[in-house]
Amino acid sequence: MSEADADDPDLSVLDRAVINAFQGGFPVVERPFEPAAAALRERGVGVSADELLGRVRELDEAGTLSRFGALVNAEEIGGTATLVAIHAPEDRFDEVAETVNSHREVAHNYEREHPHLNMWFVVSVADEDRVEAVLGEIERETGQETYNLPKQREFRVEAKFLVDGPIPDGDVDLSDLGPDVTPTESKTLTPAERDLVVEIQGGLPITETPYADVADAIGRDTGWVVETIKRFEKEGKVRRVGVVPNHYALGYTENGMTVWNVPDEVVDEVGPAVASLPFVTHCYRRPRHEGVWPYNFFAMTHGRSEAESERRIEQVRETMSEYWDVGDDDWDSLFSTGILKKTGIRLDERAAANTE
């Protein structure tokens, strides 16, 4: 029995096929479950469109999936988000967490293992200038300095969590189906596009005709919804369409944020190399803070056990070592020890502020 077999929840063969196959590349056509089921049958998984629909719905209701639908790229919709670290003294930890979490601009907040910077949160705003104001408020209210770590370059954002079973490489891609669309140069949204973003940000209806249901909800034609989501994929406003697993439910409980002090002259080579590792879900360049935070490169890994996480982090280190001499003081791994807040990015506000 493999480690994945030991740690995965009780999933059927079809469940595993759905999770592996459709974390991206789900068809954007009026009745998407029909070609999706056909793709599974071609891979040896016998299932009808109705059976596939029912299974996705049951996985969603059971919490095995976080949702089904389009993963909207908030950066391309409008506004900005940034990662922030702060020190929360042990005797005031709960107080600092409550203060940070009270700010509606704080979307996520995690406790992480670090001797000083033990609280990490994301600030999401419609107006980029608002970041500095929010951090100033938090500093005044907590008496603690904040360390802003905005993304300077993105190398990868593709959180795929695969399980043992059919289609182990998760390589089904049906995103070529649907209408031909032409990307636009527009950086702003129309009112109709804003309504679409707000409607789909939490997921699509799990029905035979999810795009038609979205169209009914916002008073648009089904064809327009399909074409716009397809265009959003090409423009980068939608990263992918598919199932979004609850990685905790799949046994991926070890969440390690590895940080590295990469020489500036090799960052642009190191980034794509680390991003190519299949278990790295997020990979960015971020600024250092002299005297406090020496690291300029972040790579997020997930594992189903401490041993698996350690092996994956060692693979990142080995990849790094192909480009520079990595010392013991040149990196660290900050594991998540507590979820303090997780409300998601407020796309409605960011989309509204970026609407023509």
N, C-alpha and C positions, 0 to 999 in steps of 0.2 A: 504493500500500500504506500502510495506517495504521500509527501507532506500535504499536498493539496487535498488528496482524498481524506486525510485525517481531519483537516480543518474546515473543509467546505460544509455548509449546512446540507440538510436532506433535500437534495434536488433531483428531479427526474432527468432522464436523458434529454427530453424536450426542453426542460428548463435550462439546462446547461447549453444547449444549442442556441436558444433565444439569447441568453446572456452573452455568449461569445460572439454570435454572429452580428448582433444588431446594436452594438454600442456606437455605431456610426454608419452612415451610408444607407439608412432606411429610406425607401422610395418616397419621393414627394410627387405623388399622383393621387387622383381622386379616391381610388380604392386601394390603398397601399398594401393591405395584408394579403392580397392575392399574389402579386409578384414576390413578396417576401416569403410566403409559404412555398412558392415554386422554387425559390433559391435554396431553401432548406431541403426540399425533396431532391434537388440536384446533388446535394451533399450527403444524401443517404438518410435524411431524417424525414420520415413520412408524416406529413401533417397537412390538413386543409387550412384554408384561410380562416374559416370560423374557429377551428381548434386553436390556431395561432393567436387570434384575437382574444379568445377566452383565456388562454394561458398568460398572455401579457397582462391582462386585466387582473387575473388572480395573483400574479407575482407583484403587481403594484399594490393591490389591497393588502397583501401579506407583509409589505414593507421590504421585500427583497429588492425591489426597485424603488429608487427615490422618486422617479417620475418617468414619463415617456413623452418624447417630443423634441423640440428644437433647443439646442444649447446656444443661447444668444450671447454674442461677444459684446459685453457691456462697453468696452473701450470704443468700439466702432459705432455705438448707438449715441454716445454723447457723455459729457462729463468726464470724470476720472476716478480712479481708486488708487490707494497706496497702502503699503504694508508699514506698520509702525510697531516699534518695540518700546517697552517701558520697564522699569524696575518697580516691583510691588513688594515692599518690605513684608517679611513673613507675618509680623504681628498686625499688619494693616492690609493683608492681601485681599480679603473679602471686601473691605471698604473701597480699595482702589478699583477692584473689578466692578463693583456696583456703580461707581462714578463713571468709569469708562463706558460701561454698557448703557448708561442712561442717555448717552448721546445717540440720537437716531441715525447719525451718519456712520456709526460703527456697525458694520454688517456682520463681522465674525470676530471672535475673541477666543484665544487659546492660551492655556497655561502650558509652558514648555520648560524642559529641563535645561537650565542654564544658571550658573552661580549669580548672575546679576540681572540680565535681561530675561525675566521669567514670564512675561506677559506679552503676547503678540496679537495685534488686532488690525483689521482692515477698515480704512476710512473711505467711504464712497460718497461722492458729492456731484451735484449737477454742474457746479461752477468750480473750476480748478482753484481759484483764489480762496475758496472756502476752506481748503485743507489747512492752511496756516492758522486760520482763525480757530478751527476746531481743536487743533493741537495746543494752541495757546490756552484755550479754555480748560482743556484737560490738565495741562501743567499747573495752572493756577488752582484748580480744584483739588488736585492730588498732592501738589508740592513735589512732583517727580518730573524729571526731564524726559521728553519724548525723543525718539530717534526715528526720523522719517527715512524710509528705505524704498523710494519709488522705483519702479521698474525702468531700467535704462535700455535694456534690450531683452526681447523675448526669444528664447530658443525653442521652447516647446510648451504647449498646453494640450495634453491629450491624456486625460485620466481614464485609461481602460483597465478594467479589473477582470481578468480571465479566470476561468475555472476549468478543472479537468473535465473532458468530455468531447463531444463533437465540435468540429471547427475550432481547434485549440489555438489557432493563430488569429482568430477574430477578423478574418480577411474578407468577409462578404461585404461588397460595396455596390449598392444599387442606386447611388446618387446620380448616375448617368441617365436614369429614367426620368421621363417628364418632359415638359416643354423646353425648347431652346430659348435661352434668355441672354440679354446683353447687359453686362454690368454698367453702372452709371458712375460718374465722377463725383456725384453729390455727396457731401459730408453731412448734410442735414436731412431730416425726415419730413415727409409730407404729413399732414394730419392723419390721413388714412394709414400710412406706414406706422405712425406712432401708435394708433389704436391696435394695429396688428401686433406690434412688439409687446404691448401691455397685455394683450389677450393670451399670447403664447408663452410668456416668460415663465409661467409655472407649469407648463406642459400642455400637451395636446389631449383632447378627449380620446379615450380608448374605445373607439367605435369603428364600424366598417368604413365610415366616411369622415375622418377627423378634420380634414381641411374644409369640407362643406359645413361642418358644425361650427368651426371658427368663423367662416364666412357669414353664417346666420347670426352669430353673436355680435359681429361688428357691422353688419349691414352691407356687406360687399358680395361680389360674385365669387363663386368657388374658383373659377379660372384665375381671377386676380390674386387670390390668396396663394394658390399653388405657384403661380409665376413669381410672385413677390418673394416667397420663401426660397424658391430656387435661386432667384437673383441675389438674395441676401447671402446664400451660401457662397456664391461666386465672389461677392464683394467682401466677404469676411465678417459680415454682420451676424451671421449664424455660423458657428464653428462646425456643427454637424447635427444631424437629426437621427434619433434612435432611442434606445432604452438607456437610462442612467441608473446603474446599479447602486444600491446602498452597500458601499464597500465593507462597512462593519458587519452587515448581515452575511456577507460572503466570507467572513473570517479575516479580512484585511484590517486587523486591529492595530498593527504597529505602523505608526505614522511618523516617519523620520524626516526632518528638514535638515539636510546636510548643507553646510556652509563652508566655503573655501576661499582662501586668500590667493587667488590666481594672479600671477604676474600680468599686468595690464597688456603687455605686448602679445600674449598668447590667448587672451580671453576669446577672441573671435574664432580661433581654431578649436579651443577646448569646448566651447558651447555646443556646436553641432555634433561633436563626437559624443559628449555626454547625453545630449538629447536623443541620440540614436539608440540608446539603451532602452529596451522595451518596457522596463519597469519604472523608468523615470517619468513621472506624470507632469511635473512642472519644472521648468528650467529657465532661470533668468540671470541677468547681470543687474546688480544693485550697487549703490554707493557705500563706501566705507565711512566710518565715523572715527576720526583719529583719537587714539587713546582709549577708546571704548569698544569699538567694533571694527576689527581688521579685515572682515570678509567682504568680498565683492561678487561672489558667485553662489547662487542658491540652486540646489537640486532636490526636489521632493521625491522620496521613495516610500513605497508601502509594502508591507510584508504580512504574511499570515502567522508568523511566529518571530520571536526575537532572533533565532538563529537564521531564518530566511532574510530578515532585515539586515543582519550583520554581513551576510554573504553579498547582498546587493550593494551595500555601502562599500564593501571591499572592491567590488567590480567598478564602481564609480572611481575609487582611488586608483585602481590599476589603469583605467582609461586616462585619468588625469596625468599619471606618471609617464605616459607616452609623450607628453608635451613639456613637462617641467619636473624638477626634483621636488616631490611633495614631502615636506617634513611633518613630524607629529604635531607641531604647533600651527600648521597651516590650514587646519580644518577642524570642524567639530560637527556633531550630530545632535540636534535638539529634538527629542521625542516629545510628542504631545502627551500631557498627563491629565488634561481636563479641557472640556469644551465649556467655555464661559458664556458664549453668546453665538448664535448662528441664525440670523434672520434673512440672510441673502441680500444681494445688491438691490437697491431701490431703483429698478429700471424705469418705473413710471415717471419719476421725477427727472431722471437724466434724459429720458426720451422727450419729455415735455419741453425741457429747456433747450433741446436741440431741434425743435420742430419749426419749420418755416412759418 
